[in-house]
Amino acid sequence: MTAAYGLYFAIKAAPETSFEEFYKYVQEKADYLNTSRPTAVNLSWALQRMFKKIENVKKNNIADIKKYCVRKLK
């Protein structure tokens, strides 16, 4: 649950300059969250699942991607 909040805040704070910058920023934060609990299998699974969802909408503008991600995290 706490990791979901961490990812939520990372997505909200991520830059909106380009998809690459957005993705890189969120990936760095997700990697940190994942290494904070290396034995939490569900955490790794959930983060991978979110990134698959992000990949599916990468053609959208960043503001829409953020809204989409936040909806998925709630």
Secondary structure, DSSP 8 states (H G I E B T S, - for coil): -HHHHHHHHHHHHS--S-HHHHHHHHHHHHHHHHHHSTT-HHHHHHHHHHHHHHHHTTTS-HHHHHHHHHHHH-
